[in-house]
Amino acid sequence: MTGGERRQSLHEAAHKLEHDSNGAGPQARVRRSFNEAAHKLGRWQVSPAPIRERHRPPGADDDDRDVVAHASRAVLALGALGVVYGDIGTSPLYTEQTIFVAHRAAAKTTLAGVYGVVSLIFWALMIEVTIKYAGFIMRAHNRGDGGIMALTALIRRRKVPNAAVLVTLGIFGAALFFGDGMITPAISVMSAIEGLNVAAPSVAHLEVPLAVAILFGLFAIQRHGTGAVGWLFGPILLIWFVVLGILGAHEVVQHPGVFQALSPIWGARFMVDHGVAAFLTLGGVVLAVTGAEALYADRGHFGAGPIRVTWLSIVFPALILNYLGQGALILSHPSDVSNPFLLLVPGWGQLAMVILSTVATVIASQAAITGSFSVARQAVQLGFLPRLQIRHTSKLEGQIYVPVINWGLCIGVIALVLAFQSSTRLADMYGVAVTGTFVLNTLLFLAVARYLWRTAVWKLAGLGALFLTVEVAFFSANLAKIAHGAWVPLGVGLVVSVGMITWRKGREIVTANRIAKEGPLSQFLAGLPDAEPSIRRVPGTAIFLNPGKETTPLALRAEVEHAHAMHEKVVIVSVETVSVPHVDSEDRFYCELLGRGLFKVIHLTVRCGYRDRQNIPQALALARKQGLLERALDLEHASYFLSRITITPTDAPGMSLWRKKLFMSLARNAASPIEHFSLPTERTVTIGSQVAV
């Protein structure tokens, strides 16, 4: 590392680094004094005029741009181990226990029964994780980013056929993620704490209070950020997977015949012999693949290569060995089905294993929580949710805290623990949301492969048939759990998706009505020189936030019409959210000079990706530094003007009355634009106006 480079964090992808105005790469950081004005920093590249024409939207022709490795593959693999595999890595705690306890009609402790169950688990992991996610879907990305919201953004930007339907499916898939995010912490922590039944029976009655205390503490510390302990996640889970593999291998060595269970014949025989009962058993088998979505969702942090390497070299072998070991244990000691995972451990190490399991499940829960934060932020940036209060807990990309999501999940998780009080009962409601997301992900991937990659239909037919046959079977089997509580994640997903669709539709109506009320900006500026009484120019810089350059900011119109005054320097800022994760600094701005004579204004478009922070003062300073704004423009003392819209319901068509009320409720609870855009509170003026919906 040379002296001019700055150290990058483990999770910061190279394409996210700030580039200089020439695109030459990361700039050298120069120490400056505390009082040095921002417009005096750095080297200047002054343009002949404060306008730079850019007609190419970012990301229009570089969809193949991917994450660039910014550390060794071993370091990235270790980081992926701690972030990506917490959920799927803790599945052995409860998967076989749930299958053999809750599905006794088919899952018997006979050789055919045990081999059949282990075979189904192995092939579920092979098809869903190894072939589908690691092998194929990982290839579909939005400039490196993965996950169902990235696929949704990609489809919306490229306008594929039936895009509206596909985007709606993507919205529902993202909403299901929140339902799944409630169950993962509850079942993971409860399954670990239940090890006290074996390791320390005298305190087993404290399982539920301990689980509630751990979960509440986990949610309570979210506002402080996880950067201080994040570096521990990888090494701890590495230890976890090594222990899983050793425990399973120890039992397998004593019963090597269990390797026969890897043959698909045992799984097929299990399904044929037990019919409907075996089909319902798939509702327990799917527990082994929960968390597979994380491989894809966290693609933008590490890249596809390190995630695949970690899965194939560490996680997959450890999981299979442990599942085989549990199967061998059940064959030799059928009574151990009560907790086959912990009973793999010698008595002297069981309490230590309970502690390690609890730590691993806390990490798994942390991944689910931070994943929910990320999905919420992406939904806000893409216009599917109202502005939420989002706090950045560190300088590292992606470390954010969303209070309303955090405490909503906290209430839901603790309510589930208190209501169900055991991992077996929680497992009865687990799987519907997960398998629903699997199906939706496959459908969106097939659309991307067909319409964006132009893959032949005959090639996709076999692949789609394989994935959808497995996933629809899993989803159908889990529908039987609805009466036992599986309606909870489905209900959460349905409510959230209705809210997201309503917000998107309501925004379209309000935007249309607002445009009609604001009037054309060009016409407004053209009339200023001839206005009666004449418009006074007052000293200073005024910055108005407005959706675009076509209409007049209501706050600017109010200032002119009521005070007959206008600042000497006027900048209208529009934030344009594009369907890519990040926008590079050289593509971030588009600046125009509007108006004529003495009444010219600057219009600056700030392009933001759905994972970028929308900080208007920082964006303006960067635009001035790039030469797009006048060098002498006083941003440090500028006043910001916002138009506060009060939405009033009408009988106009477009949405039903209950959806209009829902939209108004969401709008009233949206975060303040002052905080959302990081505006200086003491220099921000809000002017009210009414718009009908």
Helices and strands as residue ranges (DSSP letters): G 14-16, G 38-40, H 73-84, H 86-89, G 91-93, H 95-102, H 111-124, I 125-136, G 137-139, H 148-158, H 163-193, H 196-199, G 201-206, H 207-220, G 221-224, H 227-254, G 256-262, H 264-285, G 286-289, H 293-297, H 299-302, H 304-310, I 311-315, H 316-332, G 334-338, G 342-344, G 347-349, H 350-381, E 391-392, E 400-401, H 403-420, H 423-427, H 432-451, H 457-479, G 482-484, H 487-518, H 521-527, E 536-545, H 554-563, E 565-577, G 585-587, E 589-594, E 601-608, H 616-625, E 639-648, H 657-668, H 673-676, G 681-683, E 684-692
